[in-house]
């Protein structure tokens, strides 16, 4: 077979063989059965030193692969180019890049010379292989090659075993939740039999009654307007004093549609599609006031490509003479979507901020309700080979980039809850993507999830930590994590699903609806769960990562050593033996103390932080994170606001009936206080007297200048 190539040496021939084989391993499909020849791998692009993505011949992207595989592809490509003459190099590029379908024939031709050159080529490759160390909290992800008979059998085996085993696991959890709920149901029934109101002790009982009656009156008003032939209520029925006119109303059917709930309060939502650097298509929702913003068409809202922070920006106000609203991005928690910020009518965080005068954007992580990728299908295991690291490095960065592009600002505010804070903490770390911090004015963390709470020791979580990674994959698969949950979401009536969702999640995570508006609870669970990968749940709960170390960026040995050096006692020292160890360490810590900041997670590029910590949260330990900042472990982190709410549970920070007074107003003020372009933006409602935040070093320089001026005078 004549390939048209004239390699200058046998070593180059063998390198070409290895390059072809490595490219095939990382491509979309095998060269023998390649329906998309343009999707062959040609290069590994390193988004961060630890996060390579595969670039295909047509410029598309495939998800991250283990470091050694990425380095091997690039090194072989470099060796192949360096081992040929300019003329031969051009032919190689033509055959391996411009015409990927030629790889199969090239492999056959080059294999004739393979045995003669194996030792010399492998030796040089091994010597030139860079180190591939990874963080102990982020072990390498599995490598799933292109489709083959063996891989298809493997995938179907995992799908079959995980369907039955994970369904059994879910059944045990549901039965456990129902069983533990029996005493509560019996107690409530007993109170009703005795003619007692079991809800009267709820802290916001009277306010719940008032809101329920108000919703009934609004439903009746809407029906009257519709019966009179009006398509929407008139200005007299507009909400509040600012003229927001609902375009949806009446009895709530409880549906999974954020736009519907936005229209019920006089706002609206447009959906954008965003492409990440590793090819996933994720959803971004824009909350807007129809009176001052022109909705974009479908073509303008589609994804733009994998490159970030590039291109001209768009600004689409109805009145171009108006000042713009400062943009804010909200990110959701584990197993949720950003619809969680839209379920409490005007007291929803997204709608509250929008009506306060911010430009609100709701980000969703990969897969979500509708898994999408530029190249991969649902059944491909590479579609699900990701964890919290990729959600931070890729998803968050892509969403921030798109908001900057659409709004024309250089920085935005960021608000996250639970897992959203985790992916942000990870993405901003100096080993990950610290430059992202330069795009954010302030990071508002609600129930920050950096350290594990005592809940991680529950039996069902321990079970997932005890089993091996192999057994975990047999039980939960290598695709979506318990997709049966999504099936139940689609077939169960909203009322039953809402009650069951609350019962199960309350059992798993030890939270209650004590501070919620119970009349809206069914809505709250319409936006959960969403599709997540089994690998991401293994990162949270498996034996290697978070559940083992109980921290997202420090190993157990590292953070315990820091606590001992700081003289931490009490609740942060988990056991009596640990407290004795702390006391012993305190005696000698002056001699062996690590300099503060030596083990910092962040560098000077990090943005300011603001923390709202739920004091009654067993899922995560926000106090431990605040303690890290207060002890000077993060010298570059400026905490512009912190608050511990003693009675709050994990979800109360977004759903509590008093969250507007306790949290949302403060979030609104912190966003404005740290805004870097206040003179170009509309002043948010309630922030007229909020002074700008001045960083400490700037404030110190200002005081020195004033003092110098005074001395000169």
VOGU-3710 file (C-alpha; in Angstrom, 3 decimals, decimal comma):
1> xxxxxxxxxx> 0,000/0,000/0,000  1,360/3,364/-0,991  0,540/6,042/1,591  2,395/8,841/-0,141  4,748/9,247/2,827  8,513/8,732/2,751  9,665/8,576/6,407  13,287/9,474/6,912  13,948/6,704/9,415  12,468/3,586/10,909
11> xxxxxxxxxx> 12,016/5,425/14,212  9,842/7,997/12,491  7,761/5,223/10,940  7,174/3,700/14,366  6,326/7,116/15,820  3,754/7,564/13,077  2,218/4,196/13,994  2,029/5,139/17,656  0,580/8,547/16,864  -2,127/6,937/14,728
21> xxxxxxxxxx> -2,926/4,413/17,454  -3,005/7,072/20,174  -5,182/9,352/18,049  -7,576/6,476/17,459  -7,730/5,759/21,192  -8,801/9,337/21,938  -11,052/9,923/18,924  -14,819/9,921/18,651  -14,901/6,583/16,832  -12,499/3,905/15,645
31> xxxxxxxxxx> -10,899/4,286/12,230  -12,410/0,962/11,105  -15,958/2,230/11,645  -15,689/6,000/11,609  -18,902/7,743/10,636  -17,288/11,079/11,464  -13,729/11,082/10,039  -13,403/14,755/10,868  -13,752/13,885/14,588  -10,399/12,133/14,919
41> xxxxxxxxxx> -8,148/13,381/17,722  -5,221/15,525/16,585  -4,063/17,331/19,725  -4,528/17,616/23,488  -5,121/21,179/24,602  -4,376/21,966/28,240  -6,986/24,332/29,661  -5,139/24,065/32,982  -1,987/22,029/33,714  -4,250/19,253/34,998
51> xxxxxxxxxx> -7,173/19,526/32,571  -6,447/18,476/28,959  -9,232/18,317/26,394  -8,965/16,584/23,046  -9,169/18,745/19,927  -10,507/16,986/16,844  -9,597/17,634/13,239  -12,659/19,816/12,699  -11,970/21,935/15,788  -14,503/20,275/18,074
61> xxxxxxxxxx> -13,674/19,103/21,570  -13,888/15,830/23,452  -13,852/15,663/27,275  -10,757/15,562/29,421  -8,574/12,446/29,471  -5,891/11,207/31,903  -2,761/13,343/31,804  -0,428/10,641/30,540  -2,713/9,959/27,580  -2,851/13,637/26,646
71> xxxxxxxxxx> 0,904/14,107/26,971  1,523/10,993/24,905  -0,597/12,288/22,015  1,185/15,654/21,977  4,661/14,190/22,341  4,099/11,736/19,509  2,816/14,540/17,326  5,899/16,641/18,108  8,266/13,723/17,553  6,575/12,898/14,280
81> xxxxxxxxxx> 6,852/16,477/13,059  10,456/16,796/14,223  11,539/13,510/12,664  10,519/14,425/9,114  11,785/16,778/6,507  9,638/19,813/5,742  8,217/18,025/2,718  7,497/14,849/4,679  6,111/16,822/7,593  3,647/18,494/5,265
91> xxxxxxxxxx> 2,509/15,121/3,985  2,049/13,868/7,545  -0,072/16,854/8,441  -2,132/16,314/5,302  -2,718/12,652/6,066  -3,174/12,829/9,823  -5,001/16,127/10,179  -6,523/17,368/6,962  -7,662/13,872/5,944  -8,223/11,871/9,148
101> xxxxxxxxxx> -9,825/8,933/7,348  -6,364/8,065/5,983  -5,149/7,044/9,445  -6,370/3,459/9,108  -4,403/2,854/5,898  -1,354/4,621/7,344  -1,470/2,354/10,390  -1,430/-0,739/8,180  1,512/0,529/6,175  3,601/1,618/9,128
111> xxxxxxxxxx> 3,109/-1,582/11,130  5,425/-3,428/8,715  8,347/-1,540/10,266  7,057/-1,659/13,824  9,121/-4,492/15,333  12,471/-3,097/14,205  12,023/0,257/15,937  10,094/-0,505/19,098  12,913/-0,238/21,608  14,470/2,994/20,378
121> xxxxxxxxxx> 11,169/4,801/19,964  9,704/3,713/23,307  12,889/4,678/25,065  12,861/8,218/23,745  9,181/8,558/24,485  9,583/7,413/28,065  12,451/9,838/28,638  10,487/12,780/27,282  7,247/12,022/29,150  6,496/14,909/31,557
131> xxxxxxxxxx> 5,486/14,177/35,162  1,778/13,464/35,553  1,192/14,039/39,255  -2,371/14,838/40,228  -3,886/16,272/43,393  -4,857/13,471/45,815  -8,375/14,896/45,968  -8,719/14,739/42,182  -7,489/11,322/41,004  -7,431/10,676/37,248
141> xxxxxxxxxx> -10,732/9,949/35,554  -11,178/6,667/33,651  -10,269/6,528/29,975  -13,066/5,250/27,741  -11,897/4,754/24,172  -14,034/5,043/21,025  -16,900/2,586/20,481  -15,938/-1,034/19,963  -17,626/-4,364/20,514  -15,804/-4,850/23,804
151> xxxxxxxxxx> -16,627/-1,349/25,047  -20,268/-1,679/24,033  -20,534/-4,947/25,959  -18,836/-3,324/28,937  -21,184/-0,310/28,874  -24,314/-2,396/28,573  -23,125/-4,635/31,405  -22,700/-1,603/33,660  -26,049/-0,195/32,588  -27,883/-3,438/33,342
161> xxxxxxxxxx> -26,216/-4,114/36,693  -26,497/-0,490/37,811  -30,168/-0,305/36,811  -31,155/-3,087/39,184  -28,631/-2,419/41,959  -29,103/1,355/42,050  -32,892/0,898/41,888  -32,617/-1,426/44,877  -30,450/1,133/46,689  -32,966/3,878/45,909
171> xxxxxxxxxx> -35,785/1,622/47,082  -34,047/1,070/50,412  -33,594/4,829/50,818  -37,246/5,527/49,962  -38,469/2,821/52,352  -36,173/4,172/55,061  -37,531/7,664/54,532  -41,137/6,448/54,667  -40,480/4,314/57,724  -38,852/7,146/59,689
181> xxxxxxxxxx> -41,736/9,398/58,651  -44,340/7,142/60,311  -43,900/8,617/63,838  -44,312/12,137/62,438  -47,516/11,174/60,613  -48,889/9,419/63,695  -48,076/12,375/65,928  -49,804/14,760/63,517  -52,846/12,499/63,305  -53,037/12,278/67,099
191> xxxxxxxxxx> -52,982/16,052/67,388  -55,767/16,380/64,821  -57,862/13,810/66,686  -57,454/15,922/69,826  -58,592/18,979/67,801  -55,140/20,547/68,009  -53,426/22,315/65,128  -50,048/20,596/64,540  -48,752/23,543/62,507  -49,400/26,293/65,021
201> xxxxxxxxxx> -45,866/25,941/66,434  -44,240/26,648/63,105  -42,237/29,907/63,434  -43,974/31,588/60,481  -47,390/30,008/60,798  -49,352/33,271/60,650  -47,289/34,535/57,734  -47,902/31,253/55,914  -51,648/31,703/56,355  -51,451/35,295/55,112
211> xxxxxxxxxx> -49,500/34,322/52,000  -51,782/31,397/51,254  -54,825/33,648/51,419  -53,086/36,261/49,261  -52,336/33,664/46,589  -55,973/32,591/46,605  -57,098/36,176/46,097  -54,623/36,615/43,240  -55,906/33,418/41,613  -59,503/34,673/41,865
221> xxxxxxxxxx> -58,507/38,062/40,471  -56,798/36,384/37,515  -59,882/34,289/36,805  -62,077/37,400/36,864  -59,807/39,160/34,382  -59,800/36,146/32,070  -63,574/35,776/32,291  -63,889/39,417/31,194  -61,937/38,604/28,052  -58,634/40,211/29,050
231> xxxxxxxxxx> -55,516/38,277/28,106  -53,546/39,695/31,067  -54,396/41,675/34,211  -54,503/45,454/33,823  -52,241/47,967/35,517  -54,515/48,104/38,579  -53,586/44,495/39,382  -49,881/44,996/38,779  -47,651/43,769/41,595  -46,317/46,343/44,024
241> xxxxxxxxxx> -45,677/49,983/43,241  -43,364/49,371/40,285  -45,874/48,163/37,722  -44,749/44,563/37,159  -47,664/43,007/35,265  -47,973/39,196/35,439  -48,601/37,461/32,127  -49,338/34,081/33,732  -51,591/33,388/36,679  -54,446/31,446/38,191
251> xxxxxxxxxx> -54,109/28,195/40,166  -50,540/26,925/39,922  -50,332/23,591/38,050  -46,810/23,096/39,501  -44,629/22,598/36,431  -40,894/22,442/35,801  -40,635/25,747/33,923  -38,751/28,742/35,343  -40,192/31,009/32,662  -43,714/30,246/33,864
261> xxxxxxxxxx> -42,911/31,315/37,427  -41,106/34,416/36,191  -44,163/35,467/34,207  -46,351/35,010/37,284  -44,451/37,900/38,929  -44,247/40,156/35,879  -40,806/39,099/34,641  -39,681/36,701/31,908  -36,814/34,344/31,060  -34,873/33,581/27,881
271> xxxxxxxxxx> -32,748/30,459/27,556  -29,194/30,468/26,188  -27,085/27,471/25,211  -23,423/27,648/26,208  -20,609/25,391/24,990  -17,865/24,466/27,420  -14,250/23,996/26,412  -14,715/20,227/26,537  -17,777/20,246/24,292  -20,759/20,097/26,661
281> xxxxxxxxxx> -23,813/22,225/25,862  -25,236/23,702/29,069  -28,214/25,927/29,829  -28,065/29,558/30,925  -31,304/31,361/31,856  -31,611/35,143/31,722  -34,190/36,740/34,025  -35,337/40,097/32,687  -37,977/42,802/32,913  -39,851/42,825/29,554
291> xxxxxxxxxx> -40,328/46,576/29,864  -36,644/47,462/29,476  -34,994/44,545/27,649  -35,401/43,220/24,102  -35,431/39,441/23,923  -32,845/37,894/21,594  -33,824/35,506/18,807  -33,024/31,787/18,821  -29,913/32,127/16,680  -28,420/34,750/18,978
301> xxxxxxxxxx> -29,032/32,543/22,007  -27,356/29,404/20,693  -23,860/28,333/21,697  -20,903/30,181/20,177  -18,062/27,671/20,331  -15,621/26,456/22,965  -13,349/29,527/23,150  -13,931/31,683/26,236  -13,686/35,410/26,941  -13,545/36,324/23,254
311> xxxxxxxxxx> -15,663/38,266/20,781  -17,562/41,521/20,783  -20,241/41,959/23,379  -23,958/42,573/23,013  -26,180/45,003/24,928  -29,887/44,938/24,175  -31,814/47,607/26,145  -35,033/49,072/24,811  -33,845/52,531/25,852  -30,154/52,832/24,986
321> xxxxxxxxxx> -29,893/56,061/26,982  -30,538/54,198/30,236  -27,743/52,986/32,444  -27,264/49,248/32,445  -27,986/46,888/35,322  -25,013/45,185/36,937  -24,932/41,467/35,957  -25,101/38,692/38,528  -24,707/34,938/37,927  -26,365/32,404/40,250
331> xxxxxxxxxx> -25,226/28,762/40,536  -27,195/25,936/42,157  -26,513/23,045/44,517  -26,081/19,281/44,159  -28,871/17,456/42,285  -30,595/20,797/41,705  -30,989/23,256/38,865  -31,086/27,035/39,139  -34,862/26,769/39,139  -34,386/26,506/42,914
341> xxxxxxxxxx> -33,915/30,302/42,882  -37,352/30,846/41,274  -39,917/28,998/43,406  -40,935/31,553/46,061  -42,695/34,146/43,915  -41,343/37,645/44,679  -39,301/36,235/47,567  -37,282/34,041/45,195  -33,660/35,187/45,176  -33,526/35,475/41,365
351> xxxxxxxxxx> -36,714/37,557/41,132  -35,820/39,618/44,200  -32,476/40,654/42,721  -34,006/41,339/39,309  -36,652/43,632/40,787  -33,984/45,264/42,942  -32,208/46,376/39,779  -29,675/43,673/38,896  -29,269/41,827/35,595  -29,820/38,236/36,760
361> xxxxxxxxxx> -28,459/35,113/35,039  -29,055/31,548/36,196  -26,360/29,001/35,391  -26,830/25,233/35,131  -24,125/22,597/35,106  -23,495/19,980/32,448  -26,241/17,477/31,598  -28,917/19,042/33,837  -32,440/18,193/32,597  -31,341/17,540/28,989
371> xxxxxxxxxx> -27,819/16,070/28,556  -26,167/17,581/25,463  -22,688/17,472/23,946  -21,329/18,748/20,634  -20,171/15,239/19,636  -21,120/12,623/22,230  -24,395/10,764/22,739  -26,138/9,917/26,006  -24,987/6,278/25,798  -21,283/7,153/25,433
381> xxxxxxxxxx> -19,547/6,800/28,843  -17,304/9,772/27,981  -20,449/11,886/28,226  -20,487/11,119/31,957  -16,776/11,043/32,770  -16,526/14,191/34,934  -16,717/15,384/38,514  -16,676/18,612/40,526  -13,352/19,665/38,998  -14,741/19,823/35,456
391> xxxxxxxxxx> -17,903/21,555/36,710  -15,737/24,321/38,120  -12,948/24,622/35,581  -15,148/24,230/32,493  -18,823/24,893/33,314  -18,444/27,897/35,590  -15,842/29,504/33,317  -18,046/29,061/30,232  -21,073/30,557/31,982  -19,120/33,559/33,290
401> xxxxxxxxxx> -17,678/34,112/29,813  -21,111/34,092/28,173  -22,595/36,524/30,706  -19,674/38,899/30,134  -20,209/38,632/26,386  -23,950/39,264/26,567  -23,752/42,174/29,012  -20,568/43,941/27,924  -19,103/44,116/31,441  -15,555/43,222/32,460
411> xxxxxxxxxx> -16,653/41,623/35,747  -19,814/40,160/37,222  -21,100/39,266/40,667  -21,359/35,568/41,535  -23,815/33,946/43,961  -23,658/30,217/44,676  -25,366/27,749/46,968  -23,954/24,472/48,299  -22,286/22,534/45,436  -22,190/25,775/43,443
421> xxxxxxxxxx> -19,836/27,145/46,093  -17,749/23,969/45,882  -17,148/24,223/42,152  -16,273/27,898/42,599  -13,854/27,222/45,447  -12,212/24,581/43,250  -12,117/26,703/40,084  -10,566/29,733/41,834  -7,764/27,694/43,425  -4,247/28,594/42,319
431> xxxxxxxxxx> -3,707/25,083/40,881  -6,914/25,244/38,847  -8,111/28,420/37,138  -7,155/31,416/39,309  -7,585/33,901/36,439  -11,338/33,385/36,777  -11,162/35,437/39,975  -10,272/38,497/37,901  -13,681/38,264/36,185  -15,680/38,351/39,446
441> xxxxxxxxxx> -16,310/41,347/41,712  -17,451/39,262/44,697  -18,244/35,621/45,373  -21,327/35,313/47,605  -21,355/31,813/49,122  -24,638/30,588/50,625  -24,117/27,516/52,843  -20,493/27,208/51,609  -19,546/23,573/51,026  -15,798/23,277/51,562
451> xxxxxxxxxx> -15,712/21,057/54,667  -17,974/18,091/55,419  -20,455/18,168/58,272  -21,278/15,259/60,610  -23,867/13,919/58,161  -21,093/12,277/56,130  -20,919/9,623/58,866  -24,448/8,331/58,303  -24,779/4,644/57,495  -25,824/4,963/53,856
461> xxxxxxxxxx> -22,986/7,402/53,143  -20,517/5,124/54,899  -21,681/2,255/52,693  -20,807/4,215/49,550  -17,414/5,037/51,051  -16,638/1,448/52,002  -17,202/-0,165/48,609  -14,335/-0,161/46,109  -14,339/2,059/42,991  -14,989/-1,020/40,848
471> xxxxxxxxxx> -17,942/-2,106/42,937  -19,230/1,470/42,971  -19,316/1,430/39,165  -21,021/-1,955/39,097  -23,663/-0,653/41,474  -24,162/2,875/40,115  -22,786/2,510/36,594  -20,531/4,694/34,478  -23,278/6,875/33,050  -25,906/8,956/34,872
481> xxxxxxxxxx> -26,350/8,484/38,618  -29,634/6,608/39,285  -31,487/7,887/36,191  -34,615/6,227/37,590  -35,057/9,389/39,677  -35,558/11,408/36,489  -38,046/8,842/35,196  -40,092/9,105/38,381  -39,961/12,898/38,073  -41,564/12,714/34,635
491> xxxxxxxxxx> -44,393/10,279/35,487  -45,479/11,096/39,044  -48,088/13,815/39,666  -46,502/17,032/41,032  -48,145/16,751/44,446  -46,998/13,176/45,029  -43,539/13,847/43,621  -43,136/17,001/45,723  -44,107/15,213/48,925  -41,956/12,171/48,138
501> xxxxxxxxxx> -39,004/14,353/47,118  -39,161/16,301/50,353  -39,525/13,151/52,457  -36,548/11,404/50,839  -34,211/14,410/50,763  -35,134/15,319/54,328  -34,249/11,772/55,376  -30,934/11,868/53,496  -29,725/15,335/54,446  -31,401/16,035/57,800
511> xxxxxxxxxx> -33,232/19,219/56,870  -36,833/20,231/57,476  -39,374/22,646/56,036  -39,770/24,467/59,358  -38,861/27,857/57,900  -40,316/27,358/54,389  -43,646/28,403/52,946  -45,118/24,922/52,895  -47,723/25,933/50,335  -44,915/26,256/47,752
521> xxxxxxxxxx> -43,010/23,115/48,684  -44,175/21,106/45,672  -42,621/23,743/43,413  -39,311/23,503/45,214  -38,852/19,865/44,283  -39,952/20,223/40,659  -36,470/21,495/39,804  -34,655/18,541/41,377  -33,140/16,142/40,763  -31,267/16,669/37,531
531> xxxxxxxxxx> -28,893/14,370/35,671  -25,484/14,082/37,306  -22,704/11,640/36,533  -21,954/8,598/38,627  -18,324/9,783/38,648  -19,302/13,077/40,280  -21,214/11,248/43,015  -18,234/8,967/43,486  -16,115/12,083/44,016  -18,502/13,249/46,727
541> xxxxxxxxxx> -19,203/9,926/48,418  -16,603/7,363/47,304  -13,613/6,183/49,285  -10,964/8,318/47,539  -11,987/11,980/47,615  -14,318/14,239/49,595  -15,880/11,658/51,901  -12,422/10,426/52,879  -10,726/13,786/53,407  -13,861/15,779/54,394
551> xxxxxxxxxx> -12,512/18,779/52,535  -12,447/19,878/48,905  -8,892/21,255/48,624  -6,943/19,892/51,606  -6,297/16,322/52,611  -7,395/15,185/56,038  -3,803/15,230/57,251  -3,247/18,777/56,000  -6,297/20,431/57,550  -5,943/18,556/60,833
561> xxxxxxxxxx> -2,327/19,651/61,043  -3,427/23,246/60,455  -6,024/22,975/63,216  -3,407/21,647/65,607  -1,080/24,516/64,769  -3,903/26,995/65,323  -4,743/25,450/68,686  -8,234/24,581/67,568  -10,331/22,792/70,170  -13,994/22,185/70,751
571> xxxxxxxxxx> -16,242/21,296/67,830  -13,463/21,395/65,248  -11,612/18,665/67,109  -13,839/15,720/66,321  -12,936/13,258/69,098  -11,401/13,246/72,562  -8,237/11,643/71,220  -7,988/14,322/68,557  -8,403/17,039/71,204  -5,589/15,445/73,214
581> xxxxxxxxxx> -3,475/15,463/70,063  -4,282/19,136/69,584  -3,276/19,928/73,151  -0,007/18,042/72,749  0,678/19,764/69,453  0,049/23,163/71,008  3,011/22,649/73,354  5,444/22,478/70,445  3,693/24,408/67,708  5,960/27,451/68,061
591> xxxxxxxxxx> 8,878/25,265/66,987  7,153/23,432/64,163  4,503/25,835/62,994  3,903/26,176/59,266  3,938/29,822/58,157  0,435/31,170/57,676  -0,422/31,172/54,000  2,104/28,468/53,089  -0,742/26,035/52,442  -3,119/28,629/50,971
601> xxxxxxxxxx> -5,552/27,504/48,314  -5,655/30,874/46,535  -3,242/33,448/45,137  -3,512/37,200/44,568  -5,947/36,748/41,661  -8,780/35,575/43,906  -11,900/37,744/44,184  -13,415/38,971/47,486  -15,641/36,513/49,358  -18,906/36,967/51,272
611> xxxxxxxxxx> -20,237/34,092/53,381  -23,667/33,234/54,783  -23,352/30,136/56,961  -26,248/27,982/58,141  -25,494/27,286/61,796  -27,796/24,239/61,998  -26,378/22,602/58,873  -25,211/18,999/59,295  -24,378/18,516/55,636  -21,432/20,958/55,448
621> xxxxxxxxxx> -19,382/22,839/58,038  -19,255/26,502/57,052  -17,811/27,571/60,409  -14,651/25,600/59,701  -14,187/27,505/56,437  -14,757/30,848/58,152  -12,242/29,810/60,792  -9,684/29,147/58,030  -10,060/32,711/56,787  -10,035/34,249/60,263
631> xxxxxxxxxx> -6,831/32,397/61,152  -5,026/33,888/58,167  -4,682/30,636/56,258  -5,758/32,489/53,100  -3,865/35,811/53,118  -5,120/36,770/49,644  -8,810/36,223/50,415  -10,685/39,358/51,474  -13,864/38,450/53,330  -16,079/41,488/52,828
641> xxxxxxxxxx> -19,031/40,024/54,709  -19,713/36,989/56,887  -22,747/35,917/58,847  -23,666/32,800/60,790  -27,392/32,132/61,098  -27,684/29,787/64,109  -31,151/28,371/63,383  -30,767/27,989/59,621  -30,500/24,621/57,885  -28,822/23,891/54,559
651> xxxxxxxxxx> -31,665/24,971/52,245  -32,997/27,745/54,451  -30,451/30,154/52,956  -32,500/30,194/49,734  -35,980/29,031/50,830  -36,622/30,348/54,366  -39,545/32,744/54,658  -37,344/35,292/56,416  -34,405/34,844/54,000  -35,207/38,200/52,363
661> xxxxxxxxxx> -34,550/40,018/55,644  -31,758/37,795/56,900  -29,794/37,205/53,668  -31,143/38,619/50,396  -30,986/42,282/51,435  -27,387/41,796/52,546  -26,515/40,013/49,296  -28,007/42,914/47,361  -25,894/45,405/49,313  -22,669/43,379/49,103
671> xxxxxxxxxx> -23,046/43,100/45,321  -23,369/46,863/45,041  -20,685/47,597/47,600  -18,122/45,604/45,600  -19,317/46,673/42,134  -16,345/47,991/40,139  -18,390/50,198/37,755  -20,952/51,837/40,011  -20,936/55,063/38,036  -22,020/53,200/34,872
681> xxxxxxxxxx> -24,848/51,181/36,444  -28,281/51,838/37,818  -28,351/52,040/41,588  -30,219/48,974/42,878  -33,267/49,501/45,017  -32,311/49,849/48,692  -28,637/50,513/47,924  -28,775/54,307/47,625  -26,689/54,783/50,780  -24,352/51,808/50,411
691> xxxxxxxxxx> -20,748/53,018/50,346  -18,255/51,328/47,997  -15,936/48,720/49,425  -12,290/49,783/49,452  -9,702/46,970/49,563  -7,402/47,141/52,577  -4,243/47,890/50,612  -5,998/50,670/48,674  -7,435/52,057/51,895  -4,010/51,995/53,542
701> xxxxxxxxxx> -2,426/53,800/50,568  -5,187/56,399/50,696  -4,603/57,012/54,401  -0,848/57,326/53,806  -1,450/59,850/51,031  -3,786/61,888/53,206  -1,300/61,810/56,061  1,534/62,850/53,739  -0,562/65,716/52,409  -1,356/66,824/55,944
711> xxx> 2,322/66,712/56,941  3,276/68,787/53,900  0,665/71,369/54,787
//
